[in-house]
Amino acid sequence: MSGSFAHVEPHAVLRVATSPAWVAHALADLDAILVDHAHCEKKAAVMALSMVNRYGEHPELIEAMLALAKQELDHLTRVWEILRARGVALGHDPGDPYVQA
């Protein structure tokens, strides 16, 4: 679980080609996509750390979750740097309406 997908070819992970319509939609509001992506990275890191807190008696799980938290925080940092360079604020995470419902 602590491994990285850096060594995996994209075609080995993605089973279906990305729709050109989705790409056009994403590029139409790239800032919103980046902000959403940053919030997702943040949530993944927080969830991994909460697992460390909850399951402290499981060393293998702790190691995996610490590696995951570190990876997600690195991703968040990279997305944040892009947002800053674009002059976009991260803002408050409004949450997902589907999940809230």
Secondary structure as the mmCIF struct_conf table of DSSP 4:
data_model
#
loop_
_struct_conf.conf_type_id
_struct_conf.id
_struct_conf.beg_label_comp_id
_struct_conf.beg_label_asym_id
_struct_conf.beg_label_seq_id
_struct_conf.end_label_comp_id
_struct_conf.end_label_asym_id
_struct_conf.end_label_seq_id
BEND BEND1 PHE A 5 PHE A 5
TURN_TY1_P TURN_TY1_P1 ALA A 6 HIS A 7
BEND BEND2 VAL A 8 VAL A 8
HELX_RH_AL_P HELX_RH_AL_P1 PRO A 10 VAL A 13
BEND BEND3 ARG A 15 VAL A 16
HELX_LH_PP_P HELX_LH_PP_P1 ALA A 17 SER A 19
HELX_RH_AL_P HELX_RH_AL_P2 PRO A 20 ALA A 28
TURN_TY1_P TURN_TY1_P2 ASP A 29 ASP A 29
HELX_RH_AL_P HELX_RH_AL_P3 LEU A 30 ARG A 54
TURN_TY1_P TURN_TY1_P3 TYR A 55 GLU A 57
HELX_RH_AL_P HELX_RH_AL_P4 PRO A 59 ARG A 86
TURN_TY1_P TURN_TY1_P4 GLY A 87 GLY A 87
HELX_RH_AL_P HELX_RH_AL_P5 PRO A 97 GLN A 100
#
